[in-house]
Amino acid sequence: MNSPLPHSAVAQPPAFSSPDFRKALGQFATGVTIVTALNAQHEPVGVTVSSFNSVSLHPPLVLWSMANSAASLPVFMACTHYAVHVLGAEQKDLALQFASKGIDRWAGVVHAPGHSGVPLLVGAVAHFECFNRSRYQEGDHVIFIGEVEHCSHRNEAAPLIYHDGRMK
């Protein structure tokens, strides 16, 4: 149930700096993902994301977020489908490639179209093909909720982890 707080309820201003907040957040280990979609010209777009989580089993929902300043934000705001790929420990170079600016992120990347045509990266530990169900503007990010239409996974594969500002 969604219910707003009374108008008199207001958060206190932070008692810490942005670098302190970032360092504290970095103590929470997360998996590393690449989210892919097709732009309006049906060209593949992809970005490395560590803000991925499950939301619901019924219906199957996942979430991830992207900075308002991201160059590919308009593509993900407009697309009907995207895919989230959970990366394996051996895919650190791929994660760094999709996190880089000013390069062809798709150079040498093996992929195939998924059920909706969205590019699926070969070798991911798991992938989730999602309908772009909803988007929420919060702070300096947009939170995407995806309704999972198809998923797959590799058993016994070690995940790529992001912790304390480094991929491991």
C-alpha positions as CSV (number, residue, x, y, z in Angstrom):
1,M,0.0,0.0,0.0
2,N,1.3,3.4,-0.9
3,S,0.6,6.1,1.5
4,P,2.3,9.5,1.7
5,L,3.7,10.8,5.0
6,P,2.1,13.8,6.6
7,H,3.4,17.1,5.2
8,S,5.0,17.8,8.6
9,A,7.3,14.8,8.2
10,V,10.6,16.1,6.8
11,A,14.0,14.4,6.6
12,Q,16.8,16.1,8.4
13,P,19.7,17.4,6.3
14,P,22.6,15.0,6.0
15,A,25.3,15.1,8.7
16,F,28.0,13.8,6.4
17,S,29.7,14.7,3.1
18,S,29.0,13.2,-0.3
19,P,32.4,11.4,-0.3
20,D,31.6,10.0,3.1
21,F,28.3,8.8,1.9
22,R,29.8,7.2,-1.2
23,K,32.5,5.5,0.9
24,A,29.8,4.1,3.2
25,L,27.7,2.8,0.3
26,G,30.9,1.2,-1.1
27,Q,31.0,-1.1,1.9
28,F,27.9,-2.9,0.6
29,A,29.0,-5.5,-2.0
30,T,26.8,-5.7,-5.1
31,G,26.8,-7.7,-8.3
32,V,27.8,-6.1,-11.5
33,T,25.4,-6.0,-14.4
34,I,25.2,-4.6,-18.0
35,V,21.8,-3.3,-19.1
36,T,21.2,-3.4,-22.9
37,A,18.5,-2.0,-25.1
38,L,17.9,-0.8,-28.7
39,N,17.8,2.9,-29.5
40,A,15.3,4.4,-32.0
41,Q,17.5,3.4,-34.9
42,H,17.5,-0.2,-33.6
43,E,21.2,0.1,-32.7
44,P,22.4,-1.7,-29.5
45,V,23.0,0.5,-26.4
46,G,24.5,-0.8,-23.1
47,V,25.8,0.4,-19.8
48,T,27.4,-1.1,-16.7
49,V,25.2,-0.9,-13.6
50,S,25.7,-2.0,-10.0
51,S,22.3,-0.8,-8.7
52,F,20.3,-3.9,-9.5
53,N,17.9,-5.7,-7.2
54,S,14.8,-7.9,-7.1
55,V,11.5,-6.4,-6.3
56,S,8.8,-9.0,-6.5
57,L,8.3,-12.7,-7.4
58,H,4.6,-12.2,-8.4
59,P,4.7,-10.5,-10.7
60,P,8.4,-11.0,-11.5
61,L,9.9,-7.5,-11.1
62,V,13.5,-6.2,-10.9
63,L,14.9,-2.7,-10.5
64,W,18.0,-0.8,-11.4
65,S,18.9,2.9,-11.5
66,M,20.8,5.3,-13.8
67,A,22.2,8.8,-13.3
68,N,20.3,11.7,-14.8
69,S,23.6,12.7,-16.4
70,A,24.0,9.4,-18.3
71,A,24.2,9.9,-22.1
72,S,22.1,6.8,-22.7
73,L,19.3,7.8,-20.3
74,P,17.0,9.0,-23.1
75,V,17.2,5.5,-24.8
76,F,16.3,3.7,-21.6
77,M,13.5,6.2,-20.8
78,A,11.9,5.6,-24.3
79,C,12.5,1.9,-24.9
80,T,9.8,-0.7,-24.3
81,H,12.2,-3.5,-23.4
82,Y,15.7,-4.0,-22.0
83,A,17.9,-6.8,-20.7
84,V,19.8,-7.0,-17.4
85,H,22.9,-9.2,-17.5
86,V,24.5,-10.4,-14.3
87,L,28.2,-10.7,-15.1
88,G,30.6,-13.5,-14.1
89,A,33.9,-13.0,-12.3
90,E,35.7,-13.6,-15.7
91,Q,33.8,-10.7,-17.3
92,K,35.5,-7.7,-15.5
93,D,37.0,-6.4,-18.8
94,L,33.5,-6.5,-20.4
95,A,32.1,-4.5,-17.4
96,L,34.9,-1.9,-17.8
97,Q,34.3,-1.7,-21.6
98,F,30.6,-0.9,-21.0
99,A,31.5,1.6,-18.3
100,S,33.9,3.5,-20.6
101,K,33.1,6.7,-22.5
102,G,34.1,7.7,-26.0
103,I,34.6,4.1,-27.3
104,D,32.6,1.6,-29.2
105,R,31.3,-0.4,-26.3
106,W,30.1,-3.2,-28.6
107,A,33.5,-3.8,-30.3
108,G,34.2,-7.5,-30.1
109,V,31.2,-8.2,-28.0
110,V,29.3,-11.5,-28.8
111,H,25.6,-11.0,-28.5
112,A,22.3,-12.3,-30.0
113,P,18.8,-10.9,-30.1
114,G,16.5,-11.9,-27.3
115,H,12.8,-12.5,-27.5
116,S,12.0,-8.8,-27.9
117,G,15.0,-8.1,-30.1
118,V,17.1,-6.6,-27.3
119,P,20.8,-7.7,-27.5
120,L,21.7,-10.5,-25.0
121,L,25.3,-10.8,-24.1
122,V,26.8,-14.3,-24.5
123,G,28.4,-15.7,-21.3
124,A,26.5,-13.8,-18.7
125,V,25.8,-15.6,-15.4
126,A,22.1,-14.7,-15.7
127,H,20.0,-12.4,-17.9
128,F,16.6,-10.9,-17.4
129,E,14.6,-9.7,-20.4
130,C,12.3,-7.0,-19.2
131,F,9.3,-4.9,-20.2
132,N,10.1,-1.3,-19.2
133,R,7.2,-1.2,-16.7
134,S,7.8,2.1,-14.9
135,R,10.3,4.8,-14.1
136,Y,10.7,7.0,-11.1
137,Q,12.7,10.2,-10.8
138,E,14.4,10.2,-7.3
139,G,17.3,12.5,-6.5
140,D,20.0,12.5,-9.2
141,H,18.9,9.1,-10.6
142,V,16.0,7.4,-12.4
143,I,14.8,4.1,-10.9
144,F,13.6,1.6,-13.6
145,I,11.2,-1.2,-12.7
146,G,11.3,-4.0,-15.2
147,E,8.7,-6.8,-15.5
148,V,10.7,-9.9,-16.3
149,E,9.3,-11.7,-19.4
150,H,12.2,-14.2,-19.8
151,C,15.2,-15.2,-17.8
152,S,18.0,-17.7,-17.8
153,H,21.1,-18.5,-15.7
154,R,24.3,-20.6,-15.6
155,N,24.7,-22.8,-12.6
156,E,27.9,-22.7,-10.5
157,A,29.2,-19.5,-12.0
158,A,31.1,-17.1,-9.8
159,P,29.6,-13.5,-10.0
160,L,31.6,-10.3,-10.6
161,I,31.4,-8.2,-7.4
162,Y,31.7,-4.5,-6.9
163,H,33.0,-3.5,-3.4
164,D,34.8,-0.5,-2.0
165,G,35.1,1.1,-5.4
166,R,36.6,-1.9,-7.2
167,M,35.4,-4.9,-9.2
168,K,36.5,-8.2,-7.9
